Amino acid sequence: MELPVVPKNVFMKNKNWQIKLGIFLMIFSGVFFAATFIIPMFNLPTKTKVIASTTSLVLMEVVFWSGGLLVGKELFTKYKNQLNPKNWFRKKEI
């Protein structure tokens, strides 16, 4: 019995979907980060503010790292040199 042949583009579509979702989650974690600073401005009891802010920070970390896991090593290695401050002012080689 032969295994079915799966076209390469099926794997790429799946990977592309994961990368897009990962980037979305990493950006969306900023909502929880912003909520951490906005929650104390509400007229709520102090205990509620502390619990809500802490929960927002924890959710931010979970969502951010979930997105990072989905993005994977490929995107990290692609942008690693661009994010390194040592390389910001170097002349680019042609």
PDB file with one MODEL, atoms N, CA, C and O in Angstrom:
MODEL        1
ATOM      1  N   MET A   1       0.838  -1.171   0.000  1.00  0.00           N
ATOM      2  CA  MET A   1       0.000   0.000   0.000  1.00  0.00           C
ATOM      3  C   MET A   1       0.888   1.241   0.000  1.00  0.00           C
ATOM      4  O   MET A   1       1.793   1.368   0.824  1.00  0.00           O
ATOM      5  N   GLU A   2       0.621   2.144  -0.926  1.00  0.00           N
ATOM      6  CA  GLU A   2       1.426   3.352  -1.051  1.00  0.00           C
ATOM      7  C   GLU A   2       0.794   4.503  -0.269  1.00  0.00           C
ATOM      8  O   GLU A   2      -0.427   4.618  -0.164  1.00  0.00           O
ATOM      9  N   LEU A   3       1.650   5.331   0.263  1.00  0.00           N
ATOM     10  CA  LEU A   3       1.184   6.515   0.960  1.00  0.00           C
ATOM     11  C   LEU A   3       0.806   7.584  -0.054  1.00  0.00           C
ATOM     12  O   LEU A   3       1.435   7.684  -1.108  1.00  0.00           O
ATOM     13  N   PRO A   4      -0.207   8.380   0.246  1.00  0.00           N
ATOM     14  CA  PRO A   4      -0.587   9.442  -0.693  1.00  0.00           C
ATOM     15  C   PRO A   4       0.481  10.530  -0.737  1.00  0.00           C
ATOM     16  O   PRO A   4       1.127  10.831   0.268  1.00  0.00           O
ATOM     17  N   VAL A   5       0.649  11.098  -1.894  1.00  0.00           N
ATOM     18  CA  VAL A   5       1.623  12.167  -2.079  1.00  0.00           C
ATOM     19  C   VAL A   5       0.930  13.494  -1.763  1.00  0.00           C
ATOM     20  O   VAL A   5      -0.106  13.830  -2.337  1.00  0.00           O
ATOM     21  N   VAL A   6       1.532  14.230  -0.838  1.00  0.00           N
ATOM     22  CA  VAL A   6       0.976  15.521  -0.444  1.00  0.00           C
ATOM     23  C   VAL A   6       1.819  16.606  -1.096  1.00  0.00           C
ATOM     24  O   VAL A   6       3.038  16.621  -0.932  1.00  0.00           O
ATOM     25  N   PRO A   7       1.186  17.516  -1.835  1.00  0.00           N
ATOM     26  CA  PRO A   7       1.949  18.589  -2.475  1.00  0.00           C
ATOM     27  C   PRO A   7       2.651  19.477  -1.441  1.00  0.00           C
ATOM     28  O   PRO A   7       2.182  19.638  -0.314  1.00  0.00           O
ATOM     29  N   LYS A   8       3.787  20.046  -1.854  1.00  0.00           N
ATOM     30  CA  LYS A   8       4.575  20.894  -0.974  1.00  0.00           C
ATOM     31  C   LYS A   8       3.820  22.126  -0.521  1.00  0.00           C
ATOM     32  O   LYS A   8       3.991  22.580   0.610  1.00  0.00           O
ATOM     33  N   ASN A   9       2.984  22.673  -1.394  1.00  0.00           N
ATOM     34  CA  ASN A   9       2.302  23.919  -1.038  1.00  0.00           C
ATOM     35  C   ASN A   9       1.312  23.735   0.108  1.00  0.00           C
ATOM     36  O   ASN A   9       0.948  24.720   0.750  1.00  0.00           O
ATOM     37  N   VAL A  10       0.865  22.512   0.391  1.00  0.00           N
ATOM     38  CA  VAL A  10      -0.018  22.273   1.533  1.00  0.00           C
ATOM     39  C   VAL A  10       0.740  22.538   2.824  1.00  0.00           C
ATOM     40  O   VAL A  10       0.197  23.141   3.750  1.00  0.00           O
ATOM     41  N   PHE A  11       1.994  22.092   2.892  1.00  0.00           N
ATOM     42  CA  PHE A  11       2.802  22.335   4.082  1.00  0.00           C
ATOM     43  C   PHE A  11       3.119  23.821   4.221  1.00  0.00           C
ATOM     44  O   PHE A  11       3.127  24.343   5.336  1.00  0.00           O
ATOM     45  N   MET A  12       3.378  24.503   3.125  1.00  0.00           N
ATOM     46  CA  MET A  12       3.701  25.930   3.172  1.00  0.00           C
ATOM     47  C   MET A  12       2.492  26.748   3.618  1.00  0.00           C
ATOM     48  O   MET A  12       2.640  27.712   4.369  1.00  0.00           O
ATOM     49  N   LYS A  13       1.297  26.371   3.159  1.00  0.00           N
ATOM     50  CA  LYS A  13       0.098  27.088   3.587  1.00  0.00           C
ATOM     51  C   LYS A  13      -0.108  26.927   5.085  1.00  0.00           C
ATOM     52  O   LYS A  13      -0.475  27.880   5.773  1.00  0.00           O
ATOM     53  N   ASN A  14       0.131  25.713   5.592  1.00  0.00           N
ATOM     54  CA  ASN A  14      -0.007  25.465   7.021  1.00  0.00           C
ATOM     55  C   ASN A  14       1.017  26.285   7.803  1.00  0.00           C
ATOM     56  O   ASN A  14       0.686  26.876   8.830  1.00  0.00           O
ATOM     57  N   LYS A  15       2.246  26.322   7.327  1.00  0.00           N
ATOM     58  CA  LYS A  15       3.299  27.077   7.992  1.00  0.00           C
ATOM     59  C   LYS A  15       3.008  28.567   7.919  1.00  0.00           C
ATOM     60  O   LYS A  15       3.213  29.282   8.899  1.00  0.00           O
ATOM     61  N   ASN A  16       2.533  29.049   6.773  1.00  0.00           N
ATOM     62  CA  ASN A  16       2.204  30.454   6.605  1.00  0.00           C
ATOM     63  C   ASN A  16       1.097  30.861   7.574  1.00  0.00           C
ATOM     64  O   ASN A  16       1.146  31.950   8.145  1.00  0.00           O
ATOM     65  N   TRP A  17       0.120  30.013   7.762  1.00  0.00           N
ATOM     66  CA  TRP A  17      -0.979  30.261   8.690  1.00  0.00           C
ATOM     67  C   TRP A  17      -0.448  30.367  10.111  1.00  0.00           C
ATOM     68  O   TRP A  17      -0.879  31.237  10.869  1.00  0.00           O
ATOM     69  N   GLN A  18       0.478  29.496  10.479  1.00  0.00           N
ATOM     70  CA  GLN A  18       1.058  29.532  11.821  1.00  0.00           C
ATOM     71  C   GLN A  18       1.842  30.815  12.048  1.00  0.00           C
ATOM     72  O   GLN A  18       1.763  31.409  13.123  1.00  0.00           O
ATOM     73  N   ILE A  19       2.585  31.238  11.060  1.00  0.00           N
ATOM     74  CA  ILE A  19       3.390  32.449  11.196  1.00  0.00           C
ATOM     75  C   ILE A  19       2.480  33.672  11.333  1.00  0.00           C
ATOM     76  O   ILE A  19       2.729  34.537  12.173  1.00  0.00           O
ATOM     77  N   LYS A  20       1.438  33.748  10.522  1.00  0.00           N
ATOM     78  CA  LYS A  20       0.514  34.881  10.614  1.00  0.00           C
ATOM     79  C   LYS A  20      -0.180  34.915  11.972  1.00  0.00           C
ATOM     80  O   LYS A  20      -0.322  35.981  12.570  1.00  0.00           O
ATOM     81  N   LEU A  21      -0.610  33.765  12.455  1.00  0.00           N
ATOM     82  CA  LEU A  21      -1.250  33.704  13.762  1.00  0.00           C
ATOM     83  C   LEU A  21      -0.262  34.087  14.865  1.00  0.00           C
ATOM     84  O   LEU A  21      -0.624  34.791  15.808  1.00  0.00           O
ATOM     85  N   GLY A  22       0.978  33.627  14.748  1.00  0.00           N
ATOM     86  CA  GLY A  22       1.996  33.961  15.734  1.00  0.00           C
ATOM     87  C   GLY A  22       2.274  35.450  15.793  1.00  0.00           C
ATOM     88  O   GLY A  22       2.386  36.021  16.877  1.00  0.00           O
ATOM     89  N   ILE A  23       2.385  36.083  14.635  1.00  0.00           N
ATOM     90  CA  ILE A  23       2.622  37.532  14.596  1.00  0.00           C
ATOM     91  C   ILE A  23       1.414  38.269  15.172  1.00  0.00           C
ATOM     92  O   ILE A  23       1.573  39.240  15.912  1.00  0.00           O
ATOM     93  N   PHE A  24       0.207  37.811  14.832  1.00  0.00           N
ATOM     94  CA  PHE A  24      -1.001  38.440  15.376  1.00  0.00           C
ATOM     95  C   PHE A  24      -1.018  38.342  16.897  1.00  0.00           C
ATOM     96  O   PHE A  24      -1.324  39.322  17.576  1.00  0.00           O
ATOM     97  N   LEU A  25      -0.692  37.167  17.441  1.00  0.00           N
ATOM     98  CA  LEU A  25      -0.702  37.004  18.893  1.00  0.00           C
ATOM     99  C   LEU A  25       0.336  37.881  19.567  1.00  0.00           C
ATOM    100  O   LEU A  25       0.085  38.435  20.637  1.00  0.00           O
ATOM    101  N   MET A  26       1.503  38.008  18.945  1.00  0.00           N
ATOM    102  CA  MET A  26       2.543  38.845  19.532  1.00  0.00           C
ATOM    103  C   MET A  26       2.121  40.306  19.544  1.00  0.00           C
ATOM    104  O   MET A  26       2.412  41.023  20.502  1.00  0.00           O
ATOM    105  N   ILE A  27       1.442  40.756  18.502  1.00  0.00           N
ATOM    106  CA  ILE A  27       0.962  42.136  18.467  1.00  0.00           C
ATOM    107  C   ILE A  27      -0.224  42.311  19.423  1.00  0.00           C
ATOM    108  O   ILE A  27      -0.327  43.321  20.119  1.00  0.00           O
ATOM    109  N   PHE A  28      -1.104  41.327  19.447  1.00  0.00           N
ATOM    110  CA  PHE A  28      -2.291  41.390  20.298  1.00  0.00           C
ATOM    111  C   PHE A  28      -1.940  41.405  21.781  1.00  0.00           C
ATOM    112  O   PHE A  28      -2.725  41.890  22.596  1.00  0.00           O
ATOM    113  N   SER A  29      -0.784  40.885  22.139  1.00  0.00           N
ATOM    114  CA  SER A  29      -0.380  40.910  23.548  1.00  0.00           C
ATOM    115  C   SER A  29      -0.213  42.340  24.036  1.00  0.00           C
ATOM    116  O   SER A  29      -0.263  42.590  25.240  1.00  0.00           O
ATOM    117  N   GLY A  30      -0.018  43.279  23.126  1.00  0.00           N
ATOM    118  CA  GLY A  30       0.068  44.686  23.495  1.00  0.00           C
ATOM    119  C   GLY A  30      -1.220  45.220  24.097  1.00  0.00           C
ATOM    120  O   GLY A  30      -1.194  46.169  24.880  1.00  0.00           O
ATOM    121  N   VAL A  31      -2.352  44.614  23.734  1.00  0.00           N
ATOM    122  CA  VAL A  31      -3.632  45.025  24.314  1.00  0.00           C
ATOM    123  C   VAL A  31      -3.627  44.760  25.815  1.00  0.00           C
ATOM    124  O   VAL A  31      -4.061  45.599  26.604  1.00  0.00           O
ATOM    125  N   PHE A  32      -3.132  43.587  26.203  1.00  0.00           N
ATOM    126  CA  PHE A  32      -3.065  43.259  27.625  1.00  0.00           C
ATOM    127  C   PHE A  32      -2.046  44.137  28.346  1.00  0.00           C
ATOM    128  O   PHE A  32      -2.238  44.502  29.506  1.00  0.00           O
ATOM    129  N   PHE A  33      -0.966  44.469  27.650  1.00  0.00           N
ATOM    130  CA  PHE A  33       0.035  45.354  28.236  1.00  0.00           C
ATOM    131  C   PHE A  33      -0.563  46.737  28.493  1.00  0.00           C
ATOM    132  O   PHE A  33      -0.349  47.321  29.555  1.00  0.00           O
ATOM    133  N   ALA A  34      -1.305  47.256  27.528  1.00  0.00           N
ATOM    134  CA  ALA A  34      -1.953  48.560  27.695  1.00  0.00           C
ATOM    135  C   ALA A  34      -3.005  48.510  28.801  1.00  0.00           C
ATOM    136  O   ALA A  34      -3.165  49.465  29.562  1.00  0.00           O
ATOM    137  N   ALA A  35      -3.715  47.396  28.881  1.00  0.00           N
ATOM    138  CA  ALA A  35      -4.742  47.254  29.914  1.00  0.00           C
ATOM    139  C   ALA A  35      -4.130  47.322  31.310  1.00  0.00           C
ATOM    140  O   ALA A  35      -4.773  47.788  32.251  1.00  0.00           O
ATOM    141  N   THR A  36      -2.894  46.859  31.443  1.00  0.00           N
ATOM    142  CA  THR A  36      -2.219  46.908  32.735  1.00  0.00           C
ATOM    143  C   THR A  36      -2.101  48.338  33.244  1.00  0.00           C
ATOM    144  O   THR A  36      -2.184  48.574  34.449  1.00  0.00           O
ATOM    145  N   PHE A  37      -1.909  49.290  32.343  1.00  0.00           N
ATOM    146  CA  PHE A  37      -1.780  50.693  32.745  1.00  0.00           C
ATOM    147  C   PHE A  37      -3.128  51.412  32.815  1.00  0.00           C
ATOM    148  O   PHE A  37      -3.252  52.425  33.504  1.00  0.00           O
ATOM    149  N   ILE A  38      -4.127  50.902  32.114  1.00  0.00           N
ATOM    150  CA  ILE A  38      -5.437  51.546  32.095  1.00  0.00           C
ATOM    151  C   ILE A  38      -6.299  51.102  33.279  1.00  0.00           C
ATOM    152  O   ILE A  38      -7.077  51.898  33.806  1.00  0.00           O
ATOM    153  N   ILE A  39      -6.171  49.863  33.695  1.00  0.00           N
ATOM    154  CA  ILE A  39      -7.009  49.315  34.774  1.00  0.00           C
ATOM    155  C   ILE A  39      -6.931  50.151  36.056  1.00  0.00           C
ATOM    156  O   ILE A  39      -7.974  50.398  36.661  1.00  0.00           O
ATOM    157  N   PRO A  40      -5.751  50.601  36.502  1.00  0.00           N
ATOM    158  CA  PRO A  40      -5.717  51.390  37.747  1.00  0.00           C
ATOM    159  C   PRO A  40      -6.486  52.712  37.674  1.00  0.00           C
ATOM    160  O   PRO A  40      -6.786  53.298  38.713  1.00  0.00           O
ATOM    161  N   MET A  41      -6.806  53.185  36.490  1.00  0.00           N
ATOM    162  CA  MET A  41      -7.540  54.445  36.360  1.00  0.00           C
ATOM    163  C   MET A  41      -9.043  54.282  36.580  1.00  0.00           C
ATOM    164  O   MET A  41      -9.754  55.274  36.742  1.00  0.00           O
ATOM    165  N   PHE A  42      -9.529  53.054  36.586  1.00  0.00           N
ATOM    166  CA  PHE A  42     -10.958  52.825  36.802  1.00  0.00           C
ATOM    167  C   PHE A  42     -11.307  52.995  38.269  1.00  0.00           C
ATOM    168  O   PHE A  42     -10.459  52.849  39.150  1.00  0.00           O
ATOM    169  N   ASN A  43     -12.557  53.301  38.511  1.00  0.00           N
ATOM    170  CA  ASN A  43     -13.047  53.489  39.871  1.00  0.00           C
ATOM    171  C   ASN A  43     -13.466  52.121  40.429  1.00  0.00           C
ATOM    172  O   ASN A  43     -14.653  51.802  40.501  1.00  0.00           O
ATOM    173  N   LEU A  44     -12.479  51.335  40.814  1.00  0.00           N
ATOM    174  CA  LEU A  44     -12.698  49.988  41.349  1.00  0.00           C
ATOM    175  C   LEU A  44     -11.982  49.870  42.690  1.00  0.00           C
ATOM    176  O   LEU A  44     -11.084  50.659  42.985  1.00  0.00           O
ATOM    177  N   PRO A  45     -12.370  48.899  43.496  1.00  0.00           N
ATOM    178  CA  PRO A  45     -11.623  48.663  44.744  1.00  0.00           C
ATOM    179  C   PRO A  45     -10.168  48.288  44.431  1.00  0.00           C
ATOM    180  O   PRO A  45      -9.871  47.711  43.385  1.00  0.00           O
ATOM    181  N   THR A  46      -9.292  48.623  45.343  1.00  0.00           N
ATOM    182  CA  THR A  46      -7.865  48.392  45.135  1.00  0.00           C
ATOM    183  C   THR A  46      -7.561  46.918  44.885  1.00  0.00           C
ATOM    184  O   THR A  46      -6.750  46.589  44.019  1.00  0.00           O
ATOM    185  N   LYS A  47      -8.201  46.041  45.631  1.00  0.00           N
ATOM    186  CA  LYS A  47      -7.969  44.607  45.475  1.00  0.00           C
ATOM    187  C   LYS A  47      -8.313  44.157  44.045  1.00  0.00           C
ATOM    188  O   LYS A  47      -7.586  43.362  43.449  1.00  0.00           O
ATOM    189  N   THR A  48      -9.406  44.663  43.514  1.00  0.00           N
ATOM    190  CA  THR A  48      -9.826  44.317  42.151  1.00  0.00           C
ATOM    191  C   THR A  48      -8.826  44.842  41.125  1.00  0.00           C
ATOM    192  O   THR A  48      -8.511  44.154  40.154  1.00  0.00           O
ATOM    193  N   LYS A  49      -8.325  46.061  41.339  1.00  0.00           N
ATOM    194  CA  LYS A  49      -7.337  46.633  40.427  1.00  0.00           C
ATOM    195  C   LYS A  49      -6.062  45.803  40.396  1.00  0.00           C
ATOM    196  O   LYS A  49      -5.504  45.545  39.330  1.00  0.00           O
ATOM    197  N   VAL A  50      -5.606  45.387  41.572  1.00  0.00           N
ATOM    198  CA  VAL A  50      -4.369  44.598  41.650  1.00  0.00           C
ATOM    199  C   VAL A  50      -4.546  43.250  40.967  1.00  0.00           C
ATOM    200  O   VAL A  50      -3.673  42.815  40.215  1.00  0.00           O
ATOM    201  N   ILE A  51      -5.656  42.592  41.220  1.00  0.00           N
ATOM    202  CA  ILE A  51      -5.911  41.274  40.609  1.00  0.00           C
ATOM    203  C   ILE A  51      -6.044  41.410  39.092  1.00  0.00           C
ATOM    204  O   ILE A  51      -5.489  40.603  38.346  1.00  0.00           O
ATOM    205  N   ALA A  52      -6.776  42.426  38.635  1.00  0.00           N
ATOM    206  CA  ALA A  52      -6.978  42.614  37.195  1.00  0.00           C
ATOM    207  C   ALA A  52      -5.664  42.970  36.497  1.00  0.00           C
ATOM    208  O   ALA A  52      -5.390  42.467  35.407  1.00  0.00           O
ATOM    209  N   SER A  53      -4.855  43.827  37.109  1.00  0.00           N
ATOM    210  CA  SER A  53      -3.570  44.199  36.501  1.00  0.00           C
ATOM    211  C   SER A  53      -2.625  43.013  36.435  1.00  0.00           C
ATOM    212  O   SER A  53      -1.949  42.805  35.428  1.00  0.00           O
ATOM    213  N   THR A  54      -2.579  42.241  37.502  1.00  0.00           N
ATOM    214  CA  THR A  54      -1.713  41.049  37.517  1.00  0.00           C
ATOM    215  C   THR A  54      -2.169  40.033  36.483  1.00  0.00           C
ATOM    216  O   THR A  54      -1.351  39.453  35.769  1.00  0.00           O
ATOM    217  N   THR A  55      -3.471  39.821  36.404  1.00  0.00           N
ATOM    218  CA  THR A  55      -4.015  38.894  35.407  1.00  0.00           C
ATOM    219  C   THR A  55      -3.693  39.377  33.992  1.00  0.00           C
ATOM    220  O   THR A  55      -3.368  38.579  33.114  1.00  0.00           O
ATOM    221  N   SER A  56      -3.785  40.679  33.784  1.00  0.00           N
ATOM    222  CA  SER A  56      -3.481  41.239  32.470  1.00  0.00           C
ATOM    223  C   SER A  56      -2.005  41.010  32.107  1.00  0.00           C
ATOM    224  O   SER A  56      -1.694  40.675  30.964  1.00  0.00           O
ATOM    225  N   LEU A  57      -1.112  41.188  33.065  1.00  0.00           N
ATOM    226  CA  LEU A  57       0.311  40.950  32.801  1.00  0.00           C
ATOM    227  C   LEU A  57       0.585  39.478  32.480  1.00  0.00           C
ATOM    228  O   LEU A  57       1.343  39.163  31.563  1.00  0.00           O
ATOM    229  N   VAL A  58      -0.037  38.590  33.242  1.00  0.00           N
ATOM    230  CA  VAL A  58       0.164  37.158  32.993  1.00  0.00           C
ATOM    231  C   VAL A  58      -0.378  36.771  31.621  1.00  0.00           C
ATOM    232  O   VAL A  58       0.272  36.038  30.876  1.00  0.00           O
ATOM    233  N   LEU A  59      -1.572  37.267  31.288  1.00  0.00           N
ATOM    234  CA  LEU A  59      -2.141  36.980  29.970  1.00  0.00           C
ATOM    235  C   LEU A  59      -1.269  37.532  28.853  1.00  0.00           C
ATOM    236  O   LEU A  59      -1.112  36.898  27.810  1.00  0.00           O
ATOM    237  N   MET A  60      -0.701  38.715  29.072  1.00  0.00           N
ATOM    238  CA  MET A  60       0.182  39.294  28.067  1.00  0.00           C
ATOM    239  C   MET A  60       1.363  38.365  27.787  1.00  0.00           C
ATOM    240  O   MET A  60       1.689  38.097  26.631  1.00  0.00           O
ATOM    241  N   GLU A  61       1.994  37.880  28.845  1.00  0.00           N
ATOM    242  CA  GLU A  61       3.144  36.989  28.672  1.00  0.00           C
ATOM    243  C   GLU A  61       2.744  35.687  27.979  1.00  0.00           C
ATOM    244  O   GLU A  61       3.448  35.219  27.084  1.00  0.00           O
ATOM    245  N   VAL A  62       1.633  35.110  28.385  1.00  0.00           N
ATOM    246  CA  VAL A  62       1.193  33.842  27.791  1.00  0.00           C
ATOM    247  C   VAL A  62       0.890  34.020  26.306  1.00  0.00           C
ATOM    248  O   VAL A  62       1.299  33.200  25.485  1.00  0.00           O
ATOM    249  N   VAL A  63       0.175  35.088  25.960  1.00  0.00           N
ATOM    250  CA  VAL A  63      -0.182  35.329  24.560  1.00  0.00           C
ATOM    251  C   VAL A  63       1.074  35.634  23.742  1.00  0.00           C
ATOM    252  O   VAL A  63       1.217  35.138  22.624  1.00  0.00           O
ATOM    253  N   PHE A  64       1.985  36.444  24.287  1.00  0.00           N
ATOM    254  CA  PHE A  64       3.207  36.793  23.559  1.00  0.00           C
ATOM    255  C   PHE A  64       4.061  35.560  23.283  1.00  0.00           C
ATOM    256  O   PHE A  64       4.500  35.353  22.151  1.00  0.00           O
ATOM    257  N   TRP A  65       4.298  34.750  24.296  1.00  0.00           N
ATOM    258  CA  TRP A  65       5.150  33.581  24.092  1.00  0.00           C
ATOM    259  C   TRP A  65       4.464  32.502  23.262  1.00  0.00           C
ATOM    260  O   TRP A  65       5.138  31.736  22.574  1.00  0.00           O
ATOM    261  N   SER A  66       3.148  32.430  23.316  1.00  0.00           N
ATOM    262  CA  SER A  66       2.435  31.497  22.415  1.00  0.00           C
ATOM    263  C   SER A  66       2.652  31.915  20.970  1.00  0.00           C
ATOM    264  O   SER A  66       2.885  31.076  20.100  1.00  0.00           O
ATOM    265  N   GLY A  67       2.575  33.206  20.721  1.00  0.00           N
ATOM    266  CA  GLY A  67       2.852  33.707  19.371  1.00  0.00           C
ATOM    267  C   GLY A  67       4.286  33.454  18.966  1.00  0.00           C
ATOM    268  O   GLY A  67       4.557  33.104  17.818  1.00  0.00           O
ATOM    269  N   GLY A  68       5.216  33.630  19.906  1.00  0.00           N
ATOM    270  CA  GLY A  68       6.625  33.363  19.614  1.00  0.00           C
ATOM    271  C   GLY A  68       6.876  31.910  19.258  1.00  0.00           C
ATOM    272  O   GLY A  68       7.687  31.615  18.380  1.00  0.00           O
ATOM    273  N   LEU A  69       6.191  31.009  19.928  1.00  0.00           N
ATOM    274  CA  LEU A  69       6.344  29.587  19.604  1.00  0.00           C
ATOM    275  C   LEU A  69       5.787  29.269  18.223  1.00  0.00           C
ATOM    276  O   LEU A  69       6.352  28.453  17.494  1.00  0.00           O
ATOM    277  N   LEU A  70       4.684  29.910  17.863  1.00  0.00           N
ATOM    278  CA  LEU A  70       4.109  29.672  16.539  1.00  0.00           C
ATOM    279  C   LEU A  70       4.970  30.256  15.425  1.00  0.00           C
ATOM    280  O   LEU A  70       5.084  29.664  14.351  1.00  0.00           O
ATOM    281  N   VAL A  71       5.573  31.407  15.676  1.00  0.00           N
ATOM    282  CA  VAL A  71       6.417  32.036  14.657  1.00  0.00           C
ATOM    283  C   VAL A  71       7.619  31.148  14.368  1.00  0.00           C
ATOM    284  O   VAL A  71       7.968  30.933  13.207  1.00  0.00           O
ATOM    285  N   GLY A  72       8.239  30.643  15.393  1.00  0.00           N
ATOM    286  CA  GLY A  72       9.307  29.677  15.222  1.00  0.00           C
ATOM    287  C   GLY A  72      10.678  30.274  15.017  1.00  0.00           C
ATOM    288  O   GLY A  72      10.867  31.490  14.986  1.00  0.00           O
ATOM    289  N   LYS A  73      11.614  29.378  14.879  1.00  0.00           N
ATOM    290  CA  LYS A  73      13.019  29.733  14.784  1.00  0.00           C
ATOM    291  C   LYS A  73      13.352  30.452  13.479  1.00  0.00           C
ATOM    292  O   LYS A  73      14.240  31.303  13.449  1.00  0.00           O
ATOM    293  N   GLU A  74      12.647  30.114  12.408  1.00  0.00           N
ATOM    294  CA  GLU A  74      12.969  30.690  11.104  1.00  0.00           C
ATOM    295  C   GLU A  74      12.856  32.212  11.113  1.00  0.00           C
ATOM    296  O   GLU A  74      13.765  32.919  10.678  1.00  0.00           O
ATOM    297  N   LEU A  75      11.727  32.702  11.614  1.00  0.00           N
ATOM    298  CA  LEU A  75      11.528  34.145  11.638  1.00  0.00           C
ATOM    299  C   LEU A  75      12.478  34.807  12.626  1.00  0.00           C
ATOM    300  O   LEU A  75      12.956  35.917  12.392  1.00  0.00           O
ATOM    301  N   PHE A  76      12.746  34.124  13.726  1.00  0.00           N
ATOM    302  CA  PHE A  76      13.676  34.679  14.711  1.00  0.00           C
ATOM    303  C   PHE A  76      15.060  34.847  14.104  1.00  0.00           C
ATOM    304  O   PHE A  76      15.671  35.904  14.256  1.00  0.00           O
ATOM    305  N   THR A  77      15.560  33.839  13.428  1.00  0.00           N
ATOM    306  CA  THR A  77      16.897  33.947  12.835  1.00  0.00           C
ATOM    307  C   THR A  77      16.921  34.959  11.698  1.00  0.00           C
ATOM    308  O   THR A  77      17.953  35.579  11.439  1.00  0.00           O
ATOM    309  N   LYS A  78      15.800  35.128  11.025  1.00  0.00           N
ATOM    310  CA  LYS A  78      15.737  36.092   9.919  1.00  0.00           C
ATOM    311  C   LYS A  78      15.914  37.518  10.426  1.00  0.00           C
ATOM    312  O   LYS A  78      16.602  38.320   9.794  1.00  0.00           O
ATOM    313  N   TYR A  79      15.309  37.835  11.545  1.00  0.00           N
ATOM    314  CA  TYR A  79      15.342  39.198  12.058  1.00  0.00           C
ATOM    315  C   TYR A  79      16.334  39.411  13.205  1.00  0.00           C
ATOM    316  O   TYR A  79      16.432  40.515  13.742  1.00  0.00           O
ATOM    317  N   LYS A  80      17.053  38.385  13.574  1.00  0.00           N
ATOM    318  CA  LYS A  80      17.974  38.488  14.708  1.00  0.00           C
ATOM    319  C   LYS A  80      19.011  39.577  14.492  1.00  0.00           C
ATOM    320  O   LYS A  80      19.264  40.370  15.399  1.00  0.00           O
ATOM    321  N   ASN A  81      19.608  39.633  13.332  1.00  0.00           N
ATOM    322  CA  ASN A  81      20.620  40.646  13.059  1.00  0.00           C
ATOM    323  C   ASN A  81      20.027  42.042  12.987  1.00  0.00           C
ATOM    324  O   ASN A  81      20.691  43.013  13.350  1.00  0.00           O
ATOM    325  N   GLN A  82      18.791  42.161  12.526  1.00  0.00           N
ATOM    326  CA  GLN A  82      18.161  43.477  12.455  1.00  0.00           C
ATOM    327  C   GLN A  82      17.827  44.018  13.837  1.00  0.00           C
ATOM    328  O   GLN A  82      17.808  45.233  14.032  1.00  0.00           O
ATOM    329  N   LEU A  83      17.567  43.152  14.784  1.00  0.00           N
ATOM    330  CA  LEU A  83      17.210  43.581  16.129  1.00  0.00           C
ATOM    331  C   LEU A  83      18.423  43.803  17.027  1.00  0.00           C
ATOM    332  O   LEU A  83      18.287  44.342  18.125  1.00  0.00           O
ATOM    333  N   ASN A  84      19.589  43.400  16.582  1.00  0.00           N
ATOM    334  CA  ASN A  84      20.801  43.549  17.370  1.00  0.00           C
ATOM    335  C   ASN A  84      21.313  44.985  17.234  1.00  0.00           C
ATOM    336  O   ASN A  84      21.617  45.414  16.121  1.00  0.00           O
ATOM    337  N   PRO A  85      21.418  45.747  18.345  1.00  0.00           N
ATOM    338  CA  PRO A  85      21.848  47.148  18.257  1.00  0.00           C
ATOM    339  C   PRO A  85      23.251  47.324  17.671  1.00  0.00           C
ATOM    340  O   PRO A  85      23.553  48.389  17.132  1.00  0.00           O
ATOM    341  N   LYS A  86      24.103  46.322  17.761  1.00  0.00           N
ATOM    342  CA  LYS A  86      25.446  46.421  17.187  1.00  0.00           C
ATOM    343  C   LYS A  86      25.400  46.618  15.675  1.00  0.00           C
ATOM    344  O   LYS A  86      26.280  47.257  15.099  1.00  0.00           O
ATOM    345  N   ASN A  87      24.388  46.076  15.046  1.00  0.00           N
ATOM    346  CA  ASN A  87      24.305  46.099  13.583  1.00  0.00           C
ATOM    347  C   ASN A  87      23.511  47.278  13.034  1.00  0.00           C
ATOM    348  O   ASN A  87      23.362  47.391  11.817  1.00  0.00           O
ATOM    349  N   TRP A  88      23.002  48.148  13.879  1.00  0.00           N
ATOM    350  CA  TRP A  88      22.155  49.236  13.407  1.00  0.00           C
ATOM    351  C   TRP A  88      22.898  50.265  12.579  1.00  0.00           C
ATOM    352  O   TRP A  88      22.332  50.810  11.631  1.00  0.00           O
ATOM    353  N   PHE A  89      24.145  50.545  12.910  1.00  0.00           N
ATOM    354  CA  PHE A  89      24.886  51.617  12.231  1.00  0.00           C
ATOM    355  C   PHE A  89      25.993  51.101  11.333  1.00  0.00           C
ATOM    356  O   PHE A  89      26.792  51.893  10.831  1.00  0.00           O
ATOM    357  N   ARG A  90      26.063  49.810  11.118  1.00  0.00           N
ATOM    358  CA  ARG A  90      27.065  49.248  10.212  1.00  0.00           C
ATOM    359  C   ARG A  90      26.653  49.497   8.779  1.00  0.00           C
ATOM    360  O   ARG A  90      25.471  49.525   8.436  1.00  0.00           O
ATOM    361  N   LYS A  91      27.679  49.678   7.947  1.00  0.00           N
ATOM    362  CA  LYS A  91      27.404  49.816   6.514  1.00  0.00           C
ATOM    363  C   LYS A  91      27.057  48.440   5.961  1.00  0.00           C
ATOM    364  O   LYS A  91      27.691  47.442   6.303  1.00  0.00           O
ATOM    365  N   LYS A  92      26.058  48.401   5.116  1.00  0.00           N
ATOM    366  CA  LYS A  92      25.647  47.145   4.533  1.00  0.00           C
ATOM    367  C   LYS A  92      26.563  46.765   3.400  1.00  0.00           C
ATOM    368  O   LYS A  92      26.930  47.595   2.568  1.00  0.00           O
ATOM    369  N   GLU A  93      26.935  45.481   3.377  1.00  0.00           N
ATOM    370  CA  GLU A  93      27.776  44.981   2.295  1.00  0.00           C
ATOM    371  C   GLU A  93      26.916  44.667   1.084  1.00  0.00           C
ATOM    372  O   GLU A  93      25.801  44.160   1.207  1.00  0.00           O
ATOM    373  N   ILE A  94      27.442  44.972  -0.062  1.00  0.00           N
ATOM    374  CA  ILE A  94      26.687  44.742  -1.299  1.00  0.00           C
ATOM    375  C   ILE A  94      27.049  43.418  -1.891  1.00  0.00           C
ATOM    376  O   ILE A  94      26.518  43.044  -2.936  1.00  0.00           O
TER     377      ILE A  94
ENDMDL
END
